[in-house]
Amino acid sequence: MDVQTERWWTGLRAVSLVNIVLLALTAAWAPLESDRAWWQLVLCTVYVFVCAFRSFWPRVDLERVVLRDEPLSSIALGRSSATIAELAFTAQCAIWVWELGGRAELGWAQTLAWTFVPLIAAAQTACWTAVVTLDHRWHAAEELLWGLFMALLAAVFGASVMRVSGVDLGLVGLGLVATAAGAYVMLVLDVPMYFKRYAEEREKGAPTLAIADGIRDAMTRREPTGSWDVWKHEVAWMTPYFSAGVWLSLGMVWF
């Protein structure tokens, strides 16, 4: 394993352990005075532990790249756990926006919150199709749906800025910046990137797989490497995903 890769992986695991401690403190001290708050804690727990699992056994799904050639590095296992975690996170966002819509007196935001989980369920379907078929265009479709989700969140936060105060205002402002940036990255950078990767794969003659073949491939094939030349391209998304993403999940419990 290259030194840079080992340092990054060590940091990722350390952050995951800190996040588990933060989860325990949140469970002990957060004001869990409603059913919605308890659901936030349950959903956050799922997200925290799955992110920790994926930090200890990182992988790149479509390329079948793994850091550790072990059964827990299975692409199918990692994608399954990620699907559960991302739906849990989305449900947290839906609860948060529903609560925020009530505080800010934005009825349309509460209605919009009900669309979040179906929207990201469609994104997960696109992601699975990409992972199974090895077709990057489906990842572009996934990012398009996630970008739409981020844009909708940004719209809610933007409309709420003048209607809340105190801690709520700070959280809404932070959420507005984060979701607007996320929408930009996904729609402007990621979608074209995946189409470019698709074109490059076709030029190299890389095959796509039928569904049944792709499922078997995702369950059995792993390409282990500790090369920094490979992993440095994943650092930009994995690092904030497994750190700041978890902190946002924890923050929604407190909200």
C-alpha positions in Angstrom: 0.0 0.0 0.0 1.3 3.4 -0.9 2.1 5.7 2.0 -0.4 8.4 0.8 -3.1 5.8 0.6 -2.3 4.4 4.0 -2.4 7.9 5.6 -5.7 8.7 4.0 -7.2 5.4 5.0 -6.0 5.8 8.6 -7.6 9.2 8.8 -10.8 7.9 7.4 -11.0 5.1 10.0 -10.1 7.5 12.8 -12.9 9.9 11.8 -15.3 6.9 11.7 -14.5 5.9 15.3 -14.9 9.6 16.4 -18.3 9.6 14.7 -19.4 6.5 16.6 -18.5 8.3 19.8 -20.4 11.4 18.7 -23.4 9.1 18.0 -23.2 7.7 21.5 -23.1 11.2 23.0 -26.0 12.3 20.8 -28.1 9.3 21.9 -27.3 10.3 25.5 -27.8 14.0 25.4 -30.0 15.0 22.4 -33.5 16.2 23.2 -35.5 13.2 22.0 -38.9 14.5 23.0 -40.9 13.4 20.0 -41.4 10.4 17.7 -39.7 12.3 14.9 -36.6 12.9 17.0 -36.4 9.2 17.9 -36.7 8.3 14.2 -33.9 10.7 13.4 -31.7 8.9 15.9 -32.5 5.5 14.5 -31.9 6.6 10.9 -28.7 8.4 11.9 -27.4 5.3 13.7 -27.8 3.3 10.5 -26.0 6.0 8.5 -23.1 6.3 11.0 -22.4 2.6 11.2 -22.7 2.0 7.4 -20.3 4.9 6.8 -17.9 3.5 9.3 -18.1 0.0 7.7 -17.4 1.5 4.2 -14.5 3.5 5.7 -12.8 0.4 7.0 -13.5 -1.5 3.7 -13.5 1.1 1.0 -14.3 0.2 -2.6 -15.1 1.7 -6.0 -18.2 -0.2 -7.1 -18.3 -0.1 -10.9 -14.6 -0.6 -11.3 -14.6 -3.4 -8.7 -11.6 -1.7 -7.0 -11.1 -2.6 -3.3 -8.4 -1.7 -0.8 -8.6 -5.0 1.1 -9.2 -8.3 -0.7 -11.5 -9.7 1.9 -15.1 -11.0 1.8 -16.3 -7.8 3.6 -15.0 -5.8 0.6 -17.6 -7.4 -1.6 -19.0 -4.9 -4.1 -22.5 -6.3 -3.7 -22.3 -6.1 0.1 -20.9 -2.5 0.0 -23.6 -1.4 -2.5 -26.4 -3.0 -0.5 -25.3 -1.3 2.8 -24.8 2.0 0.9 -28.4 1.8 -0.4 -29.8 1.3 3.0 -27.7 4.1 4.5 -28.5 6.6 1.7 -32.2 5.9 2.0 -32.0 6.4 5.8 -30.2 9.7 5.3 -32.8 10.8 2.8 -35.6 9.9 5.3 -33.8 12.1 7.8 -33.8 15.0 5.3 -37.5 14.4 4.7 -38.3 14.6 8.4 -36.1 17.6 8.8 -37.7 19.5 5.9 -41.2 18.6 7.1 -40.3 20.0 10.6 -38.7 23.1 9.1 -41.7 23.7 6.8 -43.9 23.7 9.9 -41.6 26.2 11.8 -41.2 28.4 8.8 -44.9 28.1 7.8 -44.0 26.7 4.3 -46.8 24.2 3.6 -45.3 23.5 0.1 -42.0 22.4 1.8 -43.9 19.9 3.9 -45.6 18.5 0.8 -42.2 18.4 -1.0 -40.7 16.4 1.8 -42.8 13.4 0.9 -41.1 13.2 -2.6 -37.6 12.8 -1.2 -37.5 9.1 -0.5 -39.1 8.0 -3.8 -36.7 10.3 -5.7 -33.6 8.8 -4.1 -35.0 5.3 -4.4 -35.0 6.0 -8.1 -31.4 7.2 -7.8 -30.5 3.9 -6.0 -32.1 1.9 -8.8 -30.0 3.8 -11.4 -26.9 3.3 -9.3 -27.5 -0.5 -9.0 -28.0 -0.7 -12.8 -24.7 1.1 -13.3 -22.9 -1.2 -10.9 -24.4 -4.4 -12.4 -24.1 -3.4 -16.1 -20.8 -1.5 -15.9 -22.5 1.4 -17.8 -21.4 4.8 -16.6 -24.5 6.5 -18.1 -26.6 5.1 -15.3 -24.3 6.8 -12.8 -24.9 10.0 -14.7 -28.7 9.4 -14.2 -28.1 8.7 -10.5 -26.1 12.0 -10.1 -28.9 13.8 -12.0 -31.5 12.6 -9.5 -29.2 13.4 -6.5 -28.5 16.9 -7.9 -32.3 17.5 -8.2 -32.7 16.4 -4.6 -30.0 18.8 -3.5 -31.5 21.6 -5.6 -34.9 21.0 -3.9 -33.3 21.1 -0.5 -31.5 24.4 -1.4 -34.9 25.9 -2.5 -36.5 25.0 0.8 -33.5 26.4 2.8 -33.5 29.5 0.7 -37.2 30.1 1.3 -36.7 29.5 5.0 -33.9 32.0 5.7 -36.1 35.0 6.4 -38.6 32.9 8.4 -36.5 31.4 11.1 -34.1 32.7 13.7 -31.5 31.6 16.3 -30.1 28.1 15.9 -32.6 27.3 13.2 -31.2 30.2 11.1 -27.6 28.9 11.5 -28.6 25.4 10.4 -30.7 26.6 7.5 -27.8 28.9 6.3 -25.3 26.0 6.5 -27.8 23.7 4.7 -28.3 26.3 2.0 -24.6 26.6 1.3 -24.0 22.8 1.5 -26.9 21.8 -0.8 -26.3 24.5 -3.3 -22.7 23.4 -3.6 -23.7 19.8 -3.8 -26.2 20.5 -6.6 -23.5 22.3 -8.5 -20.9 19.5 -8.1 -23.4 16.8 -9.1 -25.1 18.5 -12.0 -22.2 20.5 -13.5 -19.2 18.3 -12.7 -20.3 14.7 -12.0 -22.9 14.2 -14.8 -20.5 15.2 -17.6 -17.7 13.3 -15.9 -19.7 10.0 -16.1 -20.6 10.6 -19.7 -16.9 11.1 -20.4 -16.0 7.9 -18.6 -18.6 6.1 -20.7 -17.1 7.4 -23.9 -13.6 6.4 -22.7 -14.7 2.9 -21.8 -16.4 2.4 -25.2 -13.2 3.6 -27.0 -11.2 1.0 -25.0 -13.7 -1.7 -26.0 -14.7 -2.3 -22.3 -17.7 -4.6 -22.1 -21.1 -4.0 -20.5 -22.8 -6.9 -18.7 -26.2 -8.4 -18.7 -28.1 -8.1 -15.4 -27.6 -11.7 -14.3 -23.9 -11.7 -15.3 -23.4 -8.4 -13.6 -24.9 -9.5 -10.3 -22.5 -12.5 -10.2 -19.6 -10.2 -11.1 -20.5 -7.8 -8.3 -20.7 -10.6 -5.8 -17.4 -12.3 -6.7 -14.9 -10.0 -8.5 -12.6 -7.7 -6.6 -9.6 -5.8 -7.9 -7.4 -5.0 -4.9 -4.9 -2.2 -5.0 -3.2 0.2 -2.6 -2.0 2.5 -5.4 -2.4 6.2 -4.6 -2.8 6.8 -8.4 -6.1 4.9 -8.1 -7.4 6.0 -4.8 -6.6 9.7 -5.1 -9.5 10.1 -7.5 -11.9 8.8 -4.8 -10.6 10.9 -2.0 -12.5 14.0 -3.1 -15.9 12.4 -2.6 -15.2 9.7 0.0 -13.6 12.0 2.6 -16.5 14.5 2.9 -19.1 11.8 2.5 -17.8 9.8 5.5 -17.1 12.9 7.6 -19.2 16.0 6.9 -22.1 13.8 5.7 -22.2 12.0 9.0 -22.0 15.2 10.9 -25.0 16.5 9.0 -26.8 13.3 9.9 -26.0 13.8 13.6 -27.0 17.4 13.4 -30.5 16.5 12.1 -31.0 14.5 15.3 -30.4 17.6 17.4 -32.6 19.8 15.1 
